[in-house]
Amino acid sequence: MSGIDYATLKNIVNMCNMPSAILSVEKNEDGSCGTILMAATNEKFSMTGENVEGKSYDLKIPKDPKFEDVLFKAAWNNEHYHAYVDTTRLYGYWTEDIVIPINNNGDPNIGYCQFIYNLSKEMDSGKYSIIAPDIASFVIRTCINLRKNDDFYTTMNLVTKEIREFTNSFAASIITISRDFYQFEVVSECVRNNLVNIHDIFANIPYEIVESWEDLVSGTDCIIIRNEQDMNDMEKKAPEWVDTLRKNDVKSICLAPFIHQNMVIGYLYITNFDINTLSRVKDTIEMVAFFLASEVAHHIFIDKLRSLSSLDIRTGVQNRNAMNTKVDELAMELKISPTPYSVAFCNLATLKTININQGHDAGNNLLRDAGKILRDVFKDDFIYRSAGDEFAVISTNSSEKEFEEKIKTLKEKASDPEWVYFTIGYYTDMTEGNLHTAMRFANEYGQEFKEEFYYEHPEMIK
């Protein structure tokens, strides 16, 4: 062993009456952190009695870029570290972490530090107050700003702007997620010099990618990507997400979840920050995320109440009541000022057969998949479940050709007679502006295709 001999390290770690390990921290040629090993451990650290000495630190401690940064600074910059960390979600305990530098005896490649931890069921406010004064001041100011304005979006934009500036990052945003409706929302954003629009970026990111973040944060309290190595490691776990990061020139990211009643309800999303301030950034957004969680939870609750009155839960599209209201409003607008629009009626021809042959649970799954396909194809249009197996689409921002392309895409995605199969009737009005008439035409055309489907598939139940 380079530097200090093993016997000395073992004596040091055994003198500690709390779980402790001496960690060897390699310095790469470029001055960055290399391999971190457990050079010596005491019995309380090992717990299971297995010999972990000489093995990578993340065999016993969750891999964390911030923790690696702390260890490197202790081993090579002689910096002490003492923090009280909320790990109740992971372990059911708060964790007090202590890192102490150890003289490496002049070794040019290997440095040492001692890691000590203690678990506690309750938070010790005195210990927690060791957070840096500037971070504490910023968090307090954030809490005050949360009470300044009654409008949720205005408040979140103000808070997001201050978070971006405080962390000196390129972009910051707040994102909420609603599993019931299979959707997420970018509720706020702030980008340095307004160089990009985060709403536009996330408009092209599937819901499933954002949903996958929950599995990624389940083993830690915050996702951090510092460099290309971290990006490569994350790519093994979430290749589709990392692909979106690379396409948008994201080099570093800090993603902190909003936790409410042990559920992830959203995220604080920071990109391209100064990795030299990693500990500061992580501490800041974790604490801010803690206080923002209650505001986000309240917003989601109110929004859900509002949505439930107009949303069809099984499919994630608007219900018939919402359609009736919108049709009346839009019919009046078109009568006054006729503009081109298109309507379609899409009949889920397989629903009755699936319900009878496979049961209503399978039928509900079918409706969920059908709703997702409709939402994917008609992203910017109005989609309604107008009856049990019938859906209506109204498009006011597509040309006739563009709408026909959408219909073609829908037919390609929903042409499985054993699962999702739509028969479709559609109509485009370029001049008249009579919405009710257009909907009647589309519905009549749809009935013709519906009868044709059952003629070709006599085994299906009407």
N, C-alpha and C positions, 0 to 999 in steps of 0.2 A: 504493500500500500504506500502510495506517494505521500510525502509530507509527514504528518504526525502518524506515529505507529498505532496499530489497532488496539494494543493494550491500553494506551493512554486514552483513546477515544472511549473505550469500553468503561474505563474507570469513571470518566466524566459523566457518561449517561447513566451509570448505575447509582451515582450519588443523588439523582433526582427521584423524589418520591411520587412524581406524577408521570403519566405516560410520556415517554421522551425518546427521541432518535437523533443521532448525529448524522447529518446528511452531507455527502460529498457533492460539490457542485462544480462541474467542468466549465471552463471558459474556452470557447471556440477561438480560432485564430482571428476571426473578425471582431472579437470582443463580446459576442453574444453568448447567451446561456446555452450550455450543452447538456449532457446527460446528468441526471440527478439520481444518486443512489443512496440507499440506506446503509451507511457505513457501519453503524453500531446502534443497537436498540436495547432498551431495558425490557424486563418481563411484562410490565404493565402495557407497554406499547404494542407488543406482539399479541397479547391476550390469548390467542389460540395455542400458543406454545410453538408455532412453526418458526423455522429459522428464515427470516426475511432479509438478513444482512447480506449486502452485496447486490441486492435486487433493486429494480426501479422503484422510486418512491410511490408511484401511483398504484402499486400493488396493494398498499394499505390506505392511501390518501387519495381522494378523487382528484383527477388531473385538472389543474386550474392554472391558466396563464398568469393570473395575478399572483397566485401563491408562488409560482416559479420565479416571478419577478422579485418578490419579497426575499426568497431564499438566495437569489443571485446577489442582491444588494447587501444582504447580511454577510454572505461569504466573501464578497469581493470589495464592498465599499464600507464595510464595518458598520452597517446600519442595523439598529435594533428595531424590533417590531412587536407591538402588543395590540391586539384587537379583540373585540367581543363580537362574535358573528352569530347571526340568526340562522341556525341550521336545524330549526325545529321541523321544517318541512322534510328534511332528509333523514334526521335521526330522532326527532322528538326532543332534542336538547338544544340549548344555546351552547356555543363553544367559545372558550377563551383560548386564543392562540398566542404563543410567545415564541419569538425567534431571536436567538442570541448569536452574534458572530463568534467564531473561534479562530484564533491565529493559525494560518495555514503553514506556518514554518517556512515561508519563502518558496513554496512550490508554485511554478509559473502557470500550471494548468489546472490544478485542483484546489478549491477552497472548501472550507467547512463551516457549518453552522449547526446550532442545536435547536431542534423544534420540540416544544412542550405544549401540551394541550390539557384542558380541563373541561368537563361537561357539567352543565347545570340545567335543571328543569325550568327555572325561572330566570328572567333577565335581571341582571344587576345593573340598575340605572347608573350607579356610580362608575362602574367599569365601562358601560356603553358610552359614557360622556367623554371618553378619550378621543373621539373623532375630532379631526382637525377643525379648528375654529372657523376657517373660511367656508368649509363644507357645511358645518352646522348652521352658519349664518345664511348660506344660500338656501338650505332646506327650509329654514324658518320663513325666509322671504317667499319661497314657493308656496308654502302653506297659507300665507297671508294673501297672495295673489289668487289662490283658489276661492277666496271669499269676496273678491272685488267685483265680480261681474256675474249676473244671473244667467247669462248665455253660456252654455257649456262649451261650444265651439270657439267662441271668442277667448274664453279663459284658457282652454287647452292650447290655442295658438300662441298666447302670451307666454305661458309656461314653457312651451316647446322652444320658443325663440330664446328664452333665457337659459335653458338647458344647453342648447347648441353653443351659445356664446360662452357659457361658463366652462364647458368641456372643450372648447376650441375645436369642435368637430366640423366636418363639412356639411353634414345633414343630420337632422333629428326629427323624429316623428312619433306620434302616439297612435297605436293601432288597437282596435277592439275586435274581438272574435265572438261569433254567436254560432254555436254548434247546432242549435235547434233549427236555424234557418240556413245552415251551410253557407255562411258568408262572413266576411271580415270588412272592417271599415277603417280607412285612414282618416282619423278625426282631426289631425293637425299635422303641420309640417313646417320646417324652417330649413332653408338651404342657403349656404353662403353665396351672397350676391345673386340669389335666385337663378342659379345656373341651370337647374333642372327642376322638373315638377314631379314630386314623389307620387301624387295621385295618378299621374299618367303612367309612371313606372309600374305601380301596383295594379293598374287596370289590366295589365297583361300577365299578371302572376296568378295562377290558379289557387283557389281556396285550399286545396289539399296541401300545398307547400306551406302556407301559413299554419294550417292545422298540425303539420308535422313537427313544428317547433316545440310543441309540448313534450314530445318524447325526448327531444334533444336537451331540454332544460330539466328533465326529471331527475337527472343525477347530479345537478349542480344548481346554484342559485342564480346563475347568469351565464349566458353564452358569450365567449370572447374569442375573436379571431384577430391575432396581432400581425401576422405575416403570411407569406406564401406557404410555409410549412404547416401552420395552423389551417390554412385554407385547404391544403391537400388532405389533412387529417379529417376535416369536416366533410370534404367531398366524398369520402368513403361511407359516411353515414347519411348524407343528404345531397346526393349529386345534382338533383334538379334545382335545389335552392342555390347551391354554390354556382351553378351555371348562370343563374340570374344575377348573382353578385358579380361574377366576372364580366358579364355583358354590360353591367352598369359601372364598371371600373371601381368597385368597392375593394379596398385593400385591407381595411381593418373595420371591425364591427363589435359593438357591445349591445347585447340584447337582454333586457331585464323583464321578466314576466310580472304582470299584475295578478296577485293571488287574492282571491276572495272566497272564503269558506272552502279552502283547500282546492279550489279550481282556478285554472288559468283563464282569465277573462280578457287579456290583452297584453300588450308589450310596449315598452319604451325602446325605441330603435335608434341607435347612434352609429353613424358611419364615418370612416376616415378621420379618426381622432389621432392625436399625437401619442404614439405608443410609449413614449418616455414618461407620460403622465398616467399610465395604466391604472395604478392603484387609486389615484385621485378620481379618475373617471368612473371606475367600477364602484367605489364607495359612494360617489355622488348619485349615480343613477339607481343604485340599489335602494338607497334611502328615499329618494324622490319617488321611486316606483311604489314603495310601501305606502306613502301618503296618497299618491294618485289613485291607488287601487280602489279606495272607497268612493272617490268621485266617479271613476269609470263604472263601478258597479251600480251606482245610483242611476247614471245615464242609461246603462243597458237595461235596467229594470223598467224605467219609464218608457224607453224606446220599444221594449218588448210588449208592454201593455198596449202601446199605440199600434204596433204591428199586428198583434194577435187579432185585433178587430177587423183587419183587412187582409190577413195572410192565411193561405191554406197550409197548415202545418206539415202535412204529409209530403207535399211537393215543393214547398218553398216559393211558390208563385202566389200572386194575389188571388183572393177568393171572388165568388160571384157578387157579393155585396160591393166590393171595391170596383168590380167591372161595371156594375150598373151605374154607380156614381160617376165613374170616369167617362163612360159612354155618353151619359146625359150632358156632362160638361163639355166634352169634345164635340159632340153633335152640334151644340149651340155655337161653339167657336167656328166650326167648319161652315156652318150655315151663314154666319156673318162674313167670314173670310175664307172661302174655299181654297184649299191647298192640297197638293197630291198626298195621298196616304194609301196604305195597304192593310188589309185584314186577312186573317187566316183562321180556320177552325181545324183543329188537329184531334182526331179521335183515337184514343188508345185502344186499338181493336183487340188486344190480347188480355185486357184486364179481367173480364168476366170469366174467361177460361182459366186463367191463373188462380183467381179467387176460389173457383169451384174445385179444381183439380189439385191445387197445392195449398190452399188455405189462405186466410186473410193476412197472415204475417207476410207470406210471399207476395200477396197483392200490394201490401204497403211498401215493401221493398221495390216492387215494380214501379209504383207511383213515385217513389223517391228518385229512382234512376231516370224516369221519364221527365220529371221536373228539372233535374240537373241538365239533361240534354237540351231541353227548351231554353234554360237560362244561359247555357253556353252558346247556343246558336243565335238567340235573340237578345244579346247583352244590353242593347240600348233601347229596347222596345218594351211595350206593356204586355205582360203575359198574365193570363187569368185561367183558373180552373173554373170553367163555366158550368160544368156538370160532373157527375161521377167519373166518367171516362172521357170527358171532352175538355179541350183547352182552346182558348181564344187568344189570338195575338193581334195587337194593333201597332202599326209602325207609322210614325209621322216624320221620320228622319232618314228614310231610305228611298232611293229611286226605285222605279219599277224593276230595273235590271238587278239592283242590289238586293231587293227583296226576293226576287226569283232565285238568286244565288243562295240566299239563306234557306229557302224552301228546299233547294237541291241538297244542301248540306244536311238539313234535317232528315230528308229521306235516306241519305247515306248512313246517318248515325242511328236511325230508328227504323230498321228494315228487317228485324229478327222476328219471324212469326212465332218463335218460342219464348220471346221475352218482350222487348220494347219494339212495338210496331205501330207507327202512326199512319192513318189514312188522312189525307190533307186536302182541304178545299180552300182556295185563296182568291182574292179579288183586289185589284188596284183601281182606285178612283183618281183620275187625273184632273177632273174639272168640276163635277157636280157638288161634292161636299156633303152628300147625304149618307151619313155614317150608318144609320139603321138599315138602309137599303143595301149598302155594300156588305154589311154583315149577313143579311139574309141571303144574298147571292153566294157568298163564300160558304155559308152553311149548307146551302142546297148542293153546291158542287161537291162539298165534302161528303154528303150523304151518298152521292153517286159512287165515289171511290170506296166508301165504306161497304156498299153492297157488292162491289166488284171484289173486294178482299174476301168477304165471306163466301162468295161464289168459288173463288180459287182455293179457299181453305175451308171446306165444308165441315171439317172436324172442330172448328172453332165455334164457341157459343156466342150467339148474338145477345 
